[in-house]
Amino acid sequence: MENSTLSPKAGGGRDAAPTPVDISVGRRLRWLRRSRGLSTRELADHVGFSGAQLMKYELGTNRISASRLYGLACALGVTPSFFFEDLPPPTGEPIPEGAEMMTHPLTWEMLRAFEGIRSSAQKQAAYALLLSMAACFDAPIEKVMR
């Protein structure tokens, strides 16, 4: 059974809207490029296409061909499978808890920022802050607004 919401077929032809897979791959490409400290121009020049085209790939508006994805993976020092690691398997298995949040660009930015914290005590404090912020959303609105 195929996961129809992520199926490449769901995107249709050349002018079709991007699929969740296109968007997820693009987000991972952008995150990886940024984590390597590369501008769009630098990476695009390295792999041989325009910065505008790279931006379209990162936004998911253009699908990345297998050969281009392979070239990008080589340039960024990862395997092509890296771009699909956060996607559920195509077998129709349930999506693991929390998997959707890994496609959100802020998740990757927060992880990168968290890794930049050198102090163990500061990491603990940041973690406690996030937990307290998340807990306030479980509370009734009256408690949050106090």
N, C-alpha and C positions, 0 to 999 in steps of 0.2 A: 504494500500500500504506500502510495507516495504522499508526501506532505505537500498538499496543493498550494498552500500559502507561500511556500518557498520554491516551488517548482520553476525552473527556467522557462517552461512552456507558458507559465502565467503571464510572462512579459510580452509574449506575442512577437510581432515583427519588428522591423528596423525602427519605426516611429513610436513604438509602444512605450508606455511609462516604465520607469525603472522598477525592478522587482526588489523585494527585501534582500535577496542575495546580492544584487548589484550594489545596493546601498551599504550593506554590511562589508563587502569586499572593499568598496571605496573608502569607508571609514577606517578600516584597518590599514589601508595603503596610506592614508593621510597621517594616521597616528604613527606609523612606522617611519615615514619620511621625516616627520617632525622630531621624533625621538632620536633620529640620526643627525639632527641639526641641519637638514638640507632644505633649501628653498625649492619651490616648484620648478623654477628655471634650472637650478643645478641638477636636479634629478632628471628632468625632461631632456636636458642636453646630454646627460650621460647615457640615456637609453635611446636617444635619437628621435624624439618627437617634440611637439610644441608644449609650452607651459599651459596653454589654454586647453589642450587635449588632456593633459595630466589632471587639470582641475575638473574637467568633465568626468574623468574616471573616479576621482576622489568623491565627487558629489553623487556618483551613481547614475548620472544622466546618460553616459555612454558606457556600454558594456566593454569589458577588457577581453580581447582575444587571448587564447591560450598562449600564443607565442609572446605577446606583449606582457602577459602576467608572468611568464617565465623569465623574461628579461628584467622586469621590475624586481622580481624575487632575487635574482642573481645580483643585481645592482645593490640591493638592500641587505644582502647576506642572510636570506631566509629561504626556506623551501616554498614552492608554490602552495603547498597545503596550509601554510601559515594563514593565508587569507580566508580559509574556510573553517578554521579551528573552532570558532564560536558558534557555528551553525549546527543545528541538530542533524543527526544522521538522516539520510533520505529514506529510511525504512518505515517511517510512520511511527517511530517510537515517540513517546511523550518527550517534550522539551524538558531538559533538566531544570530544576528549580534555580532561578536566578540567571539563566542563560540569556534571556532577552536583554538584561541590563548590560551585558558585555558588548552589545552593539552600539550602545550610547556613547558618543564621543567624550562626554564629561567623565564617564567611568574611567577611561584610559588616562585622561588628563589628571584626575584625582589620584590614580595609582602612581603616575609618574611623579606628581608633587609629593606624595607620601613617601616614595622611595628617596626623594631628595632630602628628607628630614634625617639628620645624622644622629640626633640625640634620642636614645631609647625612651627617656622620660617625655620628650616632646611628642614622639610617636604615640605613646600611651594617652597623652592629653588630647591629641587630635582624634584618636579613636573614641575616647570618652565623649568628646564634643559631638561627633557624628552620631553616636548611640543616643545621646540625649536629644539631639535634633530629630532623629527618627522616631523616638518615643513620643515626642510631643504631638506627632501626627496621629498616634493611636489614641490620644487622649480626647475627651469631648472638647468641642470648640471653646466652651466657656473657660476651661482650664488653660488653653493655649493663649487666649486673649487677655488673661490677667496681667 
